[in-house]
Amino acid sequence: MLVNGVWKSKWDPVQKKDEQGRFIRQSSAFRETISPTRISAVKRGDIETLGVKLYVAYICPWATRTLIARSLLGLDAHIPVSIVDPQLSDSGWRFHGYPGSTPAGQESITYIHQLYTQADRDYSGRATVPVLWDMADNTIINNESADIIRIFNNDLRSLHASEVDLTPESLLQQIDRFNERIYHTLNNGVYRAGFASSQEAYEEAYAELFTTLDALERHFETQRYAVGNQLTESDIRLFVTLVRFDVAYYGLFKTNKAQIGDYPNISDYMDRLLQMPAFSENTNIDHIKAGYYSIKALNPAGIVPAGPELHWFDYLK
């Protein structure tokens, strides 16, 4: 991590823990938005591009949220993307030539942490993805996936004018409640189980995780989507965890009571989403497996499992 702008120690998956050994996730440090003046200038044709870029990792569920939203909203032409290698180095996310990643020679940096010190030379903390980068001012606009999705959906609506609305006003309270409910027990719950440093913390996270999955299985008996009768950002948040579950979390994170493939209704839901290119084309199983199984604290030998063979792999690259 960075301490006062200097990389001080090898990358470690456990950012922080409480006295009971519960994993604690770092809060995002950059929470700005794209300048409305710049958006208006692009809309009028006064300037050609927004001058922003998205740095992501296919392994990372938080980063993949932003990729899916970008595609759903038709922002591909407005916001270029750079994809880091899936395997984290001792210095964190980097560009090093892994197949399917952005070639190192195309980037002015080697490590994502270099963006953080360009934005704040005294920055202390972890250097995470996604990063919404201001190419004009050489600074980080935002590194919180929840914010970036809403920037794309709401702030950039005058550019994309998409028929898709990921946060319709009529469903916003339901969306926020759903997001909050699944964040602690599922999205972050898998990490709370996998990175727990006590049996008590692990069992607590494990129980809450499968209580949530059981509730989702009942939910999808009658519902096609997470909230309401349409696709929303809640589906994106849910999908990115579910699609990683059987290939990574089930084994590596010891969340092995059941696989997603054992839940018929959730599996049907996954099939529906994966038929949409925005979901399937932004999911790279090779990167996901290579990245998670490179975590030395959990998998010292670095062996990547051959399976599982999931029926929805047919949708994926």
N, C-alpha and C positions, 0 to 999 in steps of 0.2 A: 504493500500500500504506500501511498504518498504521505510524507510528513513534511510540512512546510515546503512543499514543492519538490521534494527529493524522494525518489523511490528507495525505501528503507529495508524492506524484507520481502521474502519470497511470497508469491500469491498463496493465499490460504482460503479455503471455502468458508470457514467459520469466521464471520466478521466480528461477532460479539455474542456473549452468552450471559444469562443471568445466573444467580447463585444456585438454581436448581438444574442448570445445564441446558436450559432452553435456548435454542438458536434465536438471535435477534438480528433482523435485517437493517442495514444502514438506510437512512432516509436520503432521498435525492436532494442534491445541493443547488441545482440550476432549474429555475421554475419560471422563466420568461416565455414570451410568445413572439411570433414573427411580427415585425412592425406593420401596422395597418397601412402606413404610407407606402411601404414597399409592395404590399399586396395590391393596393389601388393602382400603383404605377404599372404593374404587370398587366392588370386588367385593362387599363387604358392603352397599353402597348407602348408606353414611354420607355420601359426597359424590357429586355427579353426574358430574363429569368428572375426567380425569387432570390437566387444567390444563397440558397441553403442546401445542406446535404445531410443525409441520414447514415449514421454509422451503426451497423448491426452485426449480430452473430446469429446464424441459423440455429445453433444449439440453444440459445437463450429464449425462454418463453416470453419474457418481458419485451425483448427486442422484436420478436416475431409478431407480437400484437400490432406494432406500428407498421410492419410490412404488410400485414393483411389489410389494415385500415387504408393504407396508401393505395393498394390495388383495388379494393372495393370502391373507393371514391374516385378512381381515375386520375390519381396524382402522379403517376409514373413519369410523365413527361416534365413535370414541374420540380420533382424532388429526386435527384440522383441518389444512388445507394452505394456504399462501400461495405463489403462483407469481410469480417476478420476470419482468421483461421479458427476452427472449432476447438482445437487443443490449446488450453491456456498454458502459457509459458510461466517461468518463475517471475517474470515481470508483467504478467497479466495478458490481456487480449493483444494480439499482434497480427501483422501481415507477414506471412512467411511462405506463401506459395502452395497451401493445401488446395487440392482440386475443388473447384466450386467456390473458392474464395477470390476476392479481388487480388490480382497480382501485386506483389510488394512494390514492383517498379512503378506502378501507377500512383502510388501514394507518397506524400511528402513526409509522412511519419512512419515509424515502424511499430510503435506501441500506442494503444489508445490513451494511456496515461499522459502522453505528450500533448494531447488535446487539452487535458485538464490543466496542465501547467501553462499552456498558452493562454487559456481563459483566465487563470488565476495562478500567478507564479508562486504563491504561498499556499496553494491548496493542500489540505490534509484530508485523507480519506481514500476510499476505494475508487478506482476508475472503471466505471460500469458502462454497459451498453443497454439501451440505445442512447445515442447522442445525436441531437438535432443541432447541426453546426452551422454557424453563420460564416459563409465563405468570404463575405465582403469585409467583415470586421474581425475575422479570425478569433471567434469566441464561441462558447457553448450557449445556445439559446435555452435548451431544456434537456434534461436527462431523465425525466420521469415519463414512463410509457403512458400512464393514465392521462397526463396532460397532453402528450403529443397526439394521441388519438383524438382528443377533443379539439386541439388546434387544427388538425386535418379536417375534421368533420364540420366544425363551426366557423373558425376563423378564416378558413380557406374556401368557404362555400361559394363565395362570389367567383372563384376561379373554376372550381370543378362543376358547380351547379348539378351535382349528382342527384339522381332519384333516390339514392340510398341515404337514409338519415339514421345514424347509429345512436343518436340520443334524442329522439323526438320528445318534445316538451310534455306530451300527454303521458309518456311512460317514464319520465326521468326519475321520479321518486322510486318507482319499482326497480329501475335499473340500478340506482345507487344502493338500495337495500340488498338486491341480489349480489351485486359486486362485493359489498361488505361481508355478506354471509359466506361467500365462497373464498374470499381472500385468505382469511386466517386459517381455515380448516382444510382448504384444498390447494389453491395457488401457492400459498406459502406453507401450507400444511405438509406437503411432501418434503420440503426443505427442513421443516421443523422435525420431521421424523428422521430424515437422512443425515442431518447434521447435529442431531441431539448428542449431548455429551454425558447423559445419564440415562439409566433404564427408565426412570420415572418420566423424564421429559419425552423420551421416545414413545412410551406406551400411551401417554396423554395425547400426543399428536396422532399416533396410529389410530386410536379409538375415534377421535374427532373426524379424521379423514374418511373412515369407512362409514361413519354415521351420515356424513354428507353425501357420499356416493350412493348409499341406500336411498336417501331422500331424493336424489336426482333421478334414480331409476324409477321411483314412483312418479316424479314430476313428468317424465317423458312418456309415461303411459298415455297421457292425454294431451300433452303439449308438444308442438313441433320445434319451438324455440325456447330459449332461456326465459325471456320476458315477453308477455303479450303474444301477438300473432305475427310478428315480423322479426327479421334479423336486427340485432342491436349490438352494441359494444360488449354486452354481457356474453354473447355467444363467442366473441373473439377471446375474451378473458377465460372462458371455460374451455374452449377448444384447445388452446395452446398447452394447457396442463394435461388434458385427457390424451392428446395425441402422443405425448412423451411418456405416458404412464407405463405401458406394457414393455416398451423397449428400454427404459432407463430406471424409472422410479421403483417399479415392482421388485427388481432384483437388487440394484445398487443401493437404493434408499431403504430397503427392508420393508417396503409397503406391500407385503406379499400375502395378504389375506385373500385377495381376488384380483384378477386382471380386468381391464375395461371390457375385454372380449367376453367376460363372463356375465356382463350386464346387457341383456338383449335390447332394452329400450335406449340405453345410452349408446350402444353400438349402432343402432338405426339412426340415431341423431348424428353420430359421427359420419356415417355414410352420406347423409343429406348435406352436411357442410362440405365434405371433401369433393362432392360433385361440383362445387363452385371453384373455379380456377384460383381465386384469391386465397383460398385456404390450402388447396393442394399444391399450388406452385410455390408457395412460401414455406412449405414444410419439407425439410431435407433430412431424411432419416439417417443417412450416412453421417452427416455432420452432428446430428443429435447423439448418436451412439459413440462416435469418435470423441466428441467433447466430454460427455459425462464420464465415460470410462477412462479418460485421461486424468481424472482427479486422483492423484496419488494417495491422498489421505484415505480414500475409500477403496481404491483399486491399485495397490502398489505395483503389481506386475504389468498393468496396462493392457490386459487381455480384453478384447472386445468380443462379446458373445455373438455367435452366428445367428441366433434366433432373437425373438420369436418370429414366426411367419404369420402375419396378420392379414386378414382378407382385404383390409382397406389399403394395403401396400400397393394394390393395383392402381390407385389414384395418384400415387406419389412418385417423384423423381428419385 
